Structures are given as structure tokens and as C-alpha cells.
Amino acid sequence: MEIGSIHPGKVTGITKFGAFVALADGRSGMVHISEIAYTYVNEIREHLTEGQEVTVKVIGVSPEGRVNFSIKKALPPPPRRESSFAGARRQPQAGPATFEDKLKAFMSDSESKLSGMRETPRPKRRK
């Protein structure tokens, strides 16, 4: 299986960390949770169902023959937002955003901000 090749497949199983996809020729591989969508994925079943037809891109093959797929890399990337300057207002996203979309965006932003924080050492108390 060639890295970079794109194939149609069918979701055969879903776990907490990813989904298994079988190709028409009988080969199969896994799509890690981080390779399902360009947005934050908390629950895979919100994006995929068993039996669903998907398009996957081969992103890796281990020496043991395990194949890693990506669904998001098989699709064109979403349009990039222009960077905002200090004091500039962000442009609203096109189209109606659902509460779930807004919550996912908030969770993703919060996750990245929390991962960047470091605990500051406390000063020692005097006796």
C-alpha cells in the first residue's frame, strides 16, 4: 500500500481512540481519532458510524504491515481564517453555527490554552 494513495472504504469498527476501515480489496487499517476531522473530535460516534462509506488516505505503514489512514487528509482542508491583529475583530464564521459546533470550538481553544499554561512556583513562607 503506497503512502499518499486515496481509497474508498467502509467503517468496520469504532473504538475510543479511532475507527477501523476496510477497503474493497480486503485490506484494512485504522484512522486515529486525530485524523477523523479538522475539528476537535471528542466522541468518534458523532462523526462516524459502523458501515459508513468513507474516503481515506494512507498516511503510514508500519514494518509489521499495520496501515494508518486519515479521513481529514483525504478531503480538501477548510479555508484558513486570516490572522487577526491586536484590537482587530474576528469575522464570524459563514453559515449558521450550532451549539455543538460552538461548544467543540470552545473545548478545543480551552484545551490548547490549558496545555500551554505552566504552574508557577509558590514563594516559600517565612516562619
DSSP file (Angstrom, degrees, kcal/mol; ACC not computed):
  #  RESIDUE AA STRUCTURE BP1 BP2  ACC     N-H-->O    O-->H-N    N-H-->O    O-->H-N    TCO  KAPPA ALPHA  PHI   PSI    X-CA   Y-CA   Z-CA
    1    1 A M              0   0    0      0, 0.0     2,-0.4     0, 0.0     0, 0.0   0.000 360.0 360.0 360.0 129.6    0.0    0.0    0.0
    2    2 A E    >   -     0   0    0      1,-0.1     3,-1.9     2,-0.0    56,-0.3  -0.692 360.0-118.0 -91.4 130.4    1.5    3.3   -1.1
    3    3 A I  T 3  S+     0   0    0     -2,-0.4    56,-0.2     1,-0.2     3,-0.1  -0.438 101.4  27.8 -64.3 133.6    1.7    6.3    1.3
    4    4 A G  T 3  S+     0   0    0     54,-3.0    -1,-0.2     1,-0.4     2,-0.1   0.196  88.6 129.7  98.7 -14.5   -0.4    9.1    0.0
    5    5 A S    <   -     0   0    0     -3,-1.9    53,-2.6    53,-0.1     2,-0.4  -0.441  49.9-140.0 -75.0 149.3   -2.8    7.0   -2.0
    6    6 A I  E     +A   57   0A   0     51,-0.2    51,-0.2    -2,-0.1    -1,-0.0  -0.915  24.2 174.8-114.9 135.6   -6.5    7.6   -1.6
    7    7 A H  E     -A   56   0A   0     49,-2.8    49,-3.0    -2,-0.4     2,-0.3  -0.973  31.4-119.1-139.0 148.5   -9.1    4.8   -1.4
    8    8 A P  E     +A   55   0A   0      0, 0.0    16,-0.7     0, 0.0     2,-0.3  -0.665  46.0 160.5 -80.7 147.3  -12.8    4.3   -0.7
    9    9 A G  E     -AB  54  23A   0     45,-3.0    45,-2.5    -2,-0.3     2,-0.4  -0.908  35.0-116.1-154.4-178.7  -13.6    2.2    2.3
   10   10 A K  E     -AB  53  22A   0     12,-2.3    12,-2.8    -2,-0.3     2,-0.4  -0.994  29.0-116.1-132.6 135.0  -16.1    1.2    4.9
   11   11 A V  E     + B   0  21A   0     41,-2.6    40,-3.2    -2,-0.4    10,-0.3  -0.552  34.5 173.0 -69.7 123.1  -16.0    1.8    8.7
   12   12 A T  E     +     0   0A   0      8,-2.9     2,-0.3    -2,-0.4     9,-0.2   0.609  61.3   6.9-108.2 -17.0  -16.0   -1.7   10.3
   13   13 A G  E     - B   0  20A   0      7,-1.2     7,-2.7    36,-0.1     2,-0.4  -0.977  55.9-149.9-164.4 151.7  -15.4   -0.8   13.9
   14   14 A I  E     + B   0  19A   0     -2,-0.3     5,-0.2     5,-0.2     2,-0.2  -0.992  18.4 171.9-129.5 132.8  -15.2    2.2   16.3
   15   15 A T        -     0   0    0      3,-3.2     3,-0.3    -2,-0.4    29,-0.2  -0.664  50.0 -94.1-123.8-177.7  -13.1    2.4   19.5
   16   16 A K  S    S+     0   0    0     -2,-0.2    28,-0.1     1,-0.2     3,-0.1   0.776 124.2  39.4 -68.6 -25.8  -12.3    5.3   21.9
   17   17 A F  S    S-     0   0    0      1,-0.2    16,-2.5    15,-0.1     2,-0.3   0.479 126.4 -40.0-106.8  -4.3   -9.1    6.0   20.0
   18   18 A G  E     - C   0  32A   0     14,-0.3    -3,-3.2    -3,-0.3     2,-0.3  -0.994  57.1 -86.5 171.0-168.5  -10.1    5.6   16.4
   19   19 A A  E     -BC  14  31A   0     12,-2.4    12,-3.3    -2,-0.3     2,-0.4  -0.979  26.4-131.0-134.4 145.5  -12.0    3.7   13.8
   20   20 A F  E     -BC  13  30A   0     -7,-2.7    -8,-2.9    -2,-0.3    -7,-1.2  -0.810  23.1-165.2 -97.5 136.9  -11.2    0.7   11.6
   21   21 A V  E     -BC  11  29A   0      8,-2.7     8,-2.2    -2,-0.4     2,-0.4  -0.980   6.4-154.6-127.0 132.6  -11.8    0.9    7.9
   22   22 A A  E     -BC  10  28A   0    -12,-2.8   -12,-2.3    -2,-0.4     6,-0.2  -0.883  12.5-143.4-105.7 136.6  -11.8   -1.9    5.4
   23   23 A L  E >   -B    9   0A   0      4,-3.6     3,-1.7    -2,-0.4   -14,-0.2  -0.515  28.5-106.8 -91.5 165.1  -11.0   -1.4    1.7
   24   24 A A  T 3  S+     0   0    0    -16,-0.7    -1,-0.1     1,-0.3   -15,-0.1   0.785 117.5  60.4 -62.4 -28.6  -12.8   -3.1   -1.2
   25   25 A D  T 3  S-     0   0    0      2,-0.1    -1,-0.3     1,-0.1     3,-0.1   0.395 122.1-102.3 -83.2   4.8   -9.7   -5.3   -1.8
   26   26 A G  S <  S+     0   0    0     -3,-1.7    -2,-0.1     1,-0.4     2,-0.1   0.219  83.4 124.0  97.1 -15.3   -9.9   -6.8    1.7
   27   27 A R        -     0   0    0     -5,-0.1    -4,-3.6     1,-0.0    -1,-0.4  -0.433  39.0-171.7 -75.8 155.0   -7.1   -4.7    3.2
   28   28 A S  E     +C   22   0A   0     -6,-0.2    39,-0.4    -2,-0.1     2,-0.3  -0.929  12.3 167.8-143.5 167.9   -7.9   -2.7    6.3
   29   29 A G  E     -C   21   0A   0     -8,-2.2    -8,-2.7    -2,-0.3     2,-0.4  -0.919  31.1 -93.0-163.2-174.9   -6.3   -0.1    8.6
   30   30 A M  E     -Cd  20  68A   0     37,-2.3    39,-3.1    -2,-0.3     2,-0.6  -0.913  13.1-151.3-121.2 143.6   -7.1    2.3   11.4
   31   31 A V  E     -Cd  19  69A   0    -12,-3.3   -12,-2.4    -2,-0.4    39,-0.1  -0.959  26.2-137.1-107.8 113.8   -8.0    6.0   11.4
   32   32 A H  E >   -C   18   0A   0     37,-0.6     3,-2.4    -2,-0.6   -14,-0.3  -0.356  24.2-109.9 -67.9 152.7   -6.8    7.6   14.7
   33   33 A I  G >  S+     0   0    0    -16,-2.5     3,-1.1     1,-0.3     4,-0.5   0.807 119.5  58.1 -53.6 -32.8   -9.2   10.0   16.4
   34   34 A S  G 3  S+     0   0    0    -17,-0.3    -1,-0.3     1,-0.2   -16,-0.1   0.611 104.0  52.9 -75.0 -10.8   -6.9   12.9   15.5
   35   35 A E  G <  S+     0   0    0     -3,-2.4    36,-2.1     1,-0.1    37,-2.1   0.215  87.9  82.5-107.8  13.4   -7.2   12.0   11.8
   36   36 A I  S <  S-     0   0    0     -3,-1.1     2,-0.3     1,-0.3    -2,-0.1   0.902 101.2  -2.9 -84.8 -44.0  -11.1   11.9   11.6
   37   37 A A        -     0   0    0     -4,-0.5    -1,-0.3     2,-0.3     4,-0.1  -0.959  59.2-118.8-147.5 161.0  -11.9   15.6   11.2
   38   38 A Y  S    S+     0   0    0     -2,-0.3     2,-0.2    -3,-0.1    -1,-0.1   0.604  98.7  69.7 -76.0 -11.5  -10.3   19.1   11.0
   39   39 A T  S    S-     0   0    0      1,-0.1    -2,-0.3    69,-0.0     2,-0.2  -0.548 106.2 -75.0 -99.6 169.9  -12.3   20.0   14.1
   40   40 A Y        -     0   0    0     -2,-0.2     2,-0.6    64,-0.1    -1,-0.1  -0.452  45.1-155.5 -63.9 130.2  -11.9   18.7   17.7
   41   41 A V        +     0   0    0     -2,-0.2     3,-0.2     1,-0.2    -1,-0.1  -0.935  27.9 158.7-114.0 110.4  -13.3   15.2   18.0
   42   42 A N  S    S+     0   0    0     -2,-0.6     2,-0.5     1,-0.3    -1,-0.2   0.841  76.3  28.0 -93.4 -44.1  -14.4   14.2   21.5
   43   43 A E    >   -     0   0    0      1,-0.1     3,-1.7   -10,-0.0    -1,-0.3  -0.971  66.6-156.8-124.5 116.1  -16.7   11.4   20.6
   44   44 A I  G >> S+     0   0    0     -2,-0.5     3,-2.4     1,-0.3     4,-2.3   0.852  91.2  65.7 -60.5 -36.7  -16.0    9.4   17.4
   45   45 A R  G 34 S+     0   0    0      1,-0.3    -1,-0.3     2,-0.2     5,-0.0   0.640  90.4  65.8 -65.7 -12.4  -19.6    8.3   17.0
   46   46 A E  G <4 S+     0   0    0     -3,-1.7    -1,-0.3     1,-0.1    -2,-0.2   0.674 115.7  28.4 -76.8 -16.6  -20.6   11.9   16.5
   47   47 A H  T <4 S+     0   0    0     -3,-2.4     2,-0.3    -4,-0.3    -2,-0.2   0.700 125.4  31.6-112.8 -30.7  -18.6   11.8   13.2
   48   48 A L     <  -     0   0    0     -4,-2.3     2,-0.3     6,-0.0    -1,-0.2  -0.920  54.0-164.1-133.7 154.7  -18.7    8.1   12.1
   49   49 A T    >   -     0   0    0     -2,-0.3     3,-2.0    -3,-0.1   -38,-0.3  -0.972  39.3 -93.7-132.8 152.0  -21.0    5.1   12.2
   50   50 A E  T 3  S+     0   0    0     -2,-0.3   -38,-0.2     1,-0.3     3,-0.1  -0.420 114.2  25.6 -63.6 136.7  -20.2    1.5   11.5
   51   51 A G  T 3  S+     0   0    0    -40,-3.2    -1,-0.3     1,-0.3     2,-0.1   0.279  88.6 139.6  91.4 -10.0  -21.0    0.6    7.9
   52   52 A Q    <   -     0   0    0     -3,-2.0   -41,-2.6   -41,-0.1     2,-0.4  -0.443  53.7-126.0 -69.4 137.1  -20.5    4.2    6.8
   53   53 A E  E     +A   10   0A   0    -43,-0.2     2,-0.3    -2,-0.1   -43,-0.2  -0.723  38.9 171.1 -84.8 131.5  -18.6    4.6    3.5
   54   54 A V  E     -A    9   0A   0    -45,-2.5   -45,-3.0    -2,-0.4     2,-0.5  -0.896  33.6-124.6-136.0 163.2  -15.6    6.9    3.8
   55   55 A T  E     -A    8   0A   0     -2,-0.3     2,-0.3   -47,-0.2    19,-0.2  -0.956  34.0-172.1-109.6 130.1  -12.6    8.1    1.7
   56   56 A V  E     -A    7   0A   0    -49,-3.0   -49,-2.8    -2,-0.5     2,-0.4  -0.885  17.9-145.7-125.4 154.1   -9.3    7.5    3.3
   57   57 A K  E     -AE   6  70A   0     13,-2.3    13,-1.7    -2,-0.3     2,-0.5  -0.960  26.0-121.0-115.6 135.5   -5.7    8.5    2.6
   58   58 A V  E     + E   0  69A   0    -53,-2.6   -54,-3.0    -2,-0.4    11,-0.2  -0.653  37.8 166.7 -76.4 119.6   -2.8    6.2    3.5
   59   59 A I  E     +     0   0A   0      9,-2.8     2,-0.3    -2,-0.5    10,-0.2   0.478  60.8   3.2-113.1  -6.5   -0.5    8.2    5.9
   60   60 A G  E     - E   0  68A   0      8,-1.2     8,-3.2   -58,-0.1     2,-0.4  -0.920  45.6-160.8-175.1 149.2    1.6    5.4    7.2
   61   61 A V  E     - E   0  67A   0     -2,-0.3     6,-0.2     6,-0.2   -58,-0.1  -0.973  24.3-141.4-136.8 121.1    2.5    1.7    7.1
   62   62 A S    >   -     0   0    0      4,-2.7     3,-2.1    -2,-0.4    -2,-0.0  -0.320  29.2-106.8 -76.5 162.9    4.4    0.1   10.0
   63   63 A P  T 3  S+     0   0    0      0, 0.0    -1,-0.1     0, 0.0     0, 0.0   0.788 123.1  58.2 -58.9 -26.2    7.1   -2.6    9.4
   64   64 A E  T 3  S-     0   0    0      2,-0.1    -2,-0.0     1,-0.0     0, 0.0   0.533 124.7-105.1 -80.6  -5.7    4.6   -5.1   10.7
   65   65 A G    <   +     0   0    0     -3,-2.1     2,-0.3     1,-0.3    -1,-0.0   0.508  67.9 150.4  96.2   5.6    2.2   -4.1    7.9
   66   66 A R        -     0   0    0    -37,-0.0    -4,-2.7     1,-0.0     2,-0.5  -0.561  36.3-143.8 -73.3 133.2   -0.3   -2.1   10.0
   67   67 A V  E     - E   0  61A   0    -39,-0.4   -37,-2.3    -2,-0.3     2,-0.5  -0.841   8.0-156.2-104.7 132.6   -1.9    0.6    7.9
   68   68 A N  E     -dE  30  60A   0     -8,-3.2    -9,-2.8    -2,-0.5    -8,-1.2  -0.927  14.9-168.9-108.0 128.0   -2.7    4.1    9.2
   69   69 A F  E     -dE  31  58A   0    -39,-3.1   -37,-0.6    -2,-0.5     2,-0.4  -0.709  11.9-153.8-110.5 162.2   -5.4    6.1    7.4
   70   70 A S  E     - E   0  57A   0    -13,-1.7   -13,-2.3    -2,-0.2   -34,-0.2  -0.995   9.8-175.0-133.5 130.8   -6.6    9.7    7.5
   71   71 A I  S >  S+     0   0    0    -36,-2.1     3,-0.9    -2,-0.4     4,-0.4   0.857  88.9  51.7 -85.6 -42.4  -10.1   10.8    6.6
   72   72 A K  G >  S+     0   0    0    -37,-2.1     3,-1.0     1,-0.3   -36,-0.1   0.853 107.2  52.5 -66.3 -33.7   -9.4   14.5    7.0
   73   73 A K  G 3  S+     0   0    0    -38,-0.3    -1,-0.3     1,-0.2    -2,-0.1   0.614 100.7  62.3 -78.4 -10.3   -6.3   14.4    4.8
   74   74 A A  G <  S+     0   0    0     -3,-0.9    -1,-0.2   -19,-0.2    -2,-0.2   0.562 101.8  64.5 -84.7  -9.4   -8.4   12.7    2.1
   75   75 A L  S <  S-     0   0    0     -3,-1.0   -18,-0.0    -4,-0.4   -19,-0.0  -0.752 100.4 -94.5-108.8 157.0  -10.5   15.9    2.0
   76   76 A P        -     0   0    0      0, 0.0    -2,-0.1     0, 0.0    -1,-0.0  -0.482  51.6-104.5 -66.7 142.5   -9.6   19.4    1.0
   77   77 A P        -     0   0    0      0, 0.0     3,-0.1     0, 0.0    -4,-0.0  -0.311  38.5-101.0 -66.7 152.1   -8.6   21.4    4.0
   78   78 A P        -     0   0    0      0, 0.0     2,-0.0     0, 0.0    -3,-0.0  -0.339  51.9 -83.4 -67.6 156.0  -11.1   24.0    5.3
   79   79 A P        -     0   0    0      0, 0.0     2,-0.2     0, 0.0     0, 0.0  -0.347  49.3-117.5 -61.5 139.5  -10.4   27.6    4.3
   80   80 A R        -     0   0    0     -3,-0.1     2,-0.3     1,-0.1     3,-0.0  -0.529  21.8-123.2 -79.3 142.9   -7.9   29.3    6.7
   81   81 A R        -     0   0    0     -2,-0.2     2,-0.1     1,-0.1     3,-0.1  -0.618  31.3-107.9 -80.7 145.1   -9.0   32.2    8.7
   82   82 A E        -     0   0    0     -2,-0.3     9,-0.2     1,-0.1    -1,-0.1  -0.470  41.2-101.8 -69.8 144.2   -7.0   35.4    8.3
   83   83 A S        -     0   0    0     -2,-0.1     2,-0.4     1,-0.1    -1,-0.1  -0.379  35.8-130.3 -67.3 145.6   -4.8   36.2   11.2
   84   84 A S        -     0   0    0     -3,-0.1     2,-0.2     4,-0.1     3,-0.1  -0.782  13.6-140.2-100.3 142.4   -6.2   38.9   13.5
   85   85 A F    >   -     0   0    0     -2,-0.4     3,-2.5     1,-0.1     2,-0.0  -0.535  43.9 -71.0 -92.7 163.8   -4.1   41.8   14.6
   86   86 A A  T 3  S+     0   0    0      1,-0.3    -1,-0.1    -2,-0.2     3,-0.1  -0.315 123.7  10.0 -56.1 128.2   -4.2   43.3   18.1
   87   87 A G  T 3  S+     0   0    0      1,-0.3    -1,-0.3    -3,-0.1     2,-0.2   0.290  98.2 128.1  85.4 -11.2   -7.5   45.1   18.6
   88   88 A A    <   -     0   0    0     -3,-2.5     2,-0.3     1,-0.1    -1,-0.3  -0.492  59.2-121.4 -78.2 149.9   -9.0   43.7   15.3
   89   89 A R        -     0   0    0     -2,-0.2     2,-0.2    -3,-0.1    -4,-0.1  -0.695  23.3-117.9 -91.1 142.4  -12.3   42.0   15.5
   90   90 A R        -     0   0    0     -2,-0.3    -7,-0.0    -6,-0.1    -1,-0.0  -0.547  26.6-120.8 -76.6 142.6  -12.7   38.4   14.3
   91   91 A Q        -     0   0    0     -2,-0.2     3,-0.1    -9,-0.2    -1,-0.1  -0.656  31.2-111.6 -81.1 137.5  -15.0   37.8   11.4
   92   92 A P        -     0   0    0      0, 0.0    -1,-0.1     0, 0.0     3,-0.1  -0.356  38.1 -99.1 -67.1 151.1  -17.9   35.5   12.2
   93   93 A Q        -     0   0    0      1,-0.1     2,-0.2     2,-0.0     4,-0.1  -0.375  41.9-103.3 -68.7 148.5  -17.9   32.0   10.5
   94   94 A A  S    S+     0   0    0     -3,-0.1    -1,-0.1    -2,-0.1    -3,-0.0  -0.468  85.4  19.1 -71.1 142.4  -20.0   31.6    7.4
   95   95 A G  S    S-     0   0    0     -2,-0.2     2,-0.3    -3,-0.1    -2,-0.0   0.083 105.3 -50.7  85.0 162.0  -23.3   29.8    7.9
   96   96 A P        -     0   0    0      0, 0.0     2,-0.5     0, 0.0    -2,-0.1  -0.536  52.2-147.6 -74.2 133.6  -25.2   29.0   11.0
   97   97 A A        -     0   0    0     -2,-0.3     2,-0.1    -4,-0.1    -2,-0.1  -0.865  11.5-139.0-101.5 132.5  -23.2   27.5   13.8
   98   98 A T     >  -     0   0    0     -2,-0.5     4,-2.2     1,-0.1     5,-0.2  -0.373  26.1-107.5 -82.2 166.7  -25.0   25.1   16.1
   99   99 A F  H  > S+     0   0    0      1,-0.2     4,-2.7     2,-0.2     5,-0.2   0.901 121.8  54.1 -58.8 -41.2  -24.5   25.0   19.9
  100  100 A E  H  > S+     0   0    0      2,-0.2     4,-2.6     1,-0.2    -1,-0.2   0.897 107.5  49.9 -62.0 -41.3  -22.5   21.8   19.5
  101  101 A D  H  > S+     0   0    0      2,-0.2     4,-2.2     1,-0.2    -1,-0.2   0.920 112.8  46.7 -62.2 -43.8  -20.1   23.4   17.0
  102  102 A K  H  X S+     0   0    0     -4,-2.2     4,-2.4     2,-0.2    -2,-0.2   0.901 112.3  50.2 -65.4 -40.7  -19.6   26.4   19.3
  103  103 A L  H  X S+     0   0    0     -4,-2.7     4,-2.8     2,-0.2    -2,-0.2   0.910 110.1  50.1 -64.3 -42.7  -19.0   24.0   22.3
  104  104 A K  H  X S+     0   0    0     -4,-2.6     4,-2.4     2,-0.2    -2,-0.2   0.906 111.4  48.8 -62.0 -42.1  -16.5   22.0   20.3
  105  105 A A  H  X S+     0   0    0     -4,-2.2     4,-2.5     2,-0.2    -2,-0.2   0.912 112.4  48.4 -63.9 -42.6  -14.6   25.2   19.3
  106  106 A F  H  X S+     0   0    0     -4,-2.4     4,-2.8     2,-0.2    -2,-0.2   0.925 111.6  49.4 -62.4 -45.2  -14.6   26.4   22.9
  107  107 A M  H  X S+     0   0    0     -4,-2.8     4,-2.6     1,-0.2    -2,-0.2   0.907 111.9  48.8 -61.4 -42.5  -13.4   23.0   24.1
  108  108 A S  H  X S+     0   0    0     -4,-2.4     4,-2.1     2,-0.2    -1,-0.2   0.929 113.4  45.8 -64.2 -45.8  -10.6   23.0   21.5
  109  109 A D  H  X S+     0   0    0     -4,-2.5     4,-2.1     2,-0.2    -2,-0.2   0.918 114.4  48.4 -62.9 -43.7   -9.5   26.5   22.4
  110  110 A S  H  X S+     0   0    0     -4,-2.8     4,-2.8     1,-0.2     5,-0.2   0.916 109.4  53.2 -63.0 -43.5   -9.6   25.8   26.1
  111  111 A E  H  X S+     0   0    0     -4,-2.6     4,-2.0     1,-0.2    -1,-0.2   0.911 111.0  45.9 -57.8 -45.6   -7.6   22.6   25.7
  112  112 A S  H  X S+     0   0    0     -4,-2.1     4,-0.9     1,-0.2    -1,-0.2   0.874 113.4  49.0 -70.0 -35.7   -4.8   24.4   23.8
  113  113 A K  H  X S+     0   0    0     -4,-2.1     4,-0.6     1,-0.2     3,-0.4   0.912 111.8  48.8 -68.3 -41.7   -4.7   27.2   26.3
  114  114 A L  H >< S+     0   0    0     -4,-2.8     3,-0.8     1,-0.2    -2,-0.2   0.877 107.3  55.0 -65.8 -37.0   -4.6   24.9   29.3
  115  115 A S  H 3< S+     0   0    0     -4,-2.0    -1,-0.2     1,-0.2    -2,-0.2   0.772 107.0  52.4 -68.7 -23.2   -1.8   22.8   27.7
  116  116 A G  H 3< S+     0   0    0     -4,-0.9    -1,-0.2    -3,-0.4     2,-0.2   0.595  89.8  96.6 -87.0 -11.3    0.3   26.0   27.4
  117  117 A M    <<  -     0   0    0     -3,-0.8     2,-0.4    -4,-0.6    -3,-0.0  -0.534  57.7-158.9 -80.7 144.5    0.0   27.0   31.0
  118  118 A R        -     0   0    0     -2,-0.2     2,-0.4     0, 0.0    -2,-0.1  -0.946  25.5-109.9-120.0 145.0    2.7   26.2   33.5
  119  119 A E        -     0   0    0     -2,-0.4     0, 0.0     1,-0.0     0, 0.0  -0.590  32.9-135.5 -73.7 127.7    2.3   26.0   37.2
  120  120 A T        -     0   0    0     -2,-0.4     2,-0.1     1,-0.1    -1,-0.0  -0.670  23.8-110.6 -84.7 137.6    4.1   28.9   38.8
  121  121 A P        -     0   0    0      0, 0.0    -1,-0.1     0, 0.0     0, 0.0  -0.390  30.0-123.4 -68.1 143.2    6.2   28.1   41.9
  122  122 A R        -     0   0    0      1,-0.1     2,-0.1    -2,-0.1     3,-0.1  -0.624  27.4-108.6 -84.6 143.7    4.9   29.4   45.1
  123  123 A P        -     0   0    0      0, 0.0     2,-0.2     0, 0.0    -1,-0.1  -0.419  40.1-102.7 -68.7 148.5    7.2   31.6   47.3
  124  124 A K        -     0   0    0     -2,-0.1     2,-0.2     1,-0.1     0, 0.0  -0.466  35.2-119.5 -73.0 141.9    8.5   29.9   50.4
  125  125 A R        -     0   0    0     -2,-0.2     2,-0.3    -3,-0.1    -1,-0.1  -0.559  19.8-131.1 -80.8 143.7    6.8   31.0   53.7
  126  126 A R              0   0    0     -2,-0.2    -1,-0.0     1,-0.1     0, 0.0  -0.717 360.0 360.0 -91.0 146.8    8.8   32.6   56.4
  127  127 A K              0   0    0     -2,-0.3    -1,-0.1     0, 0.0    -2,-0.0   0.453 360.0 360.0 -89.6 360.0    8.5   31.3   59.9
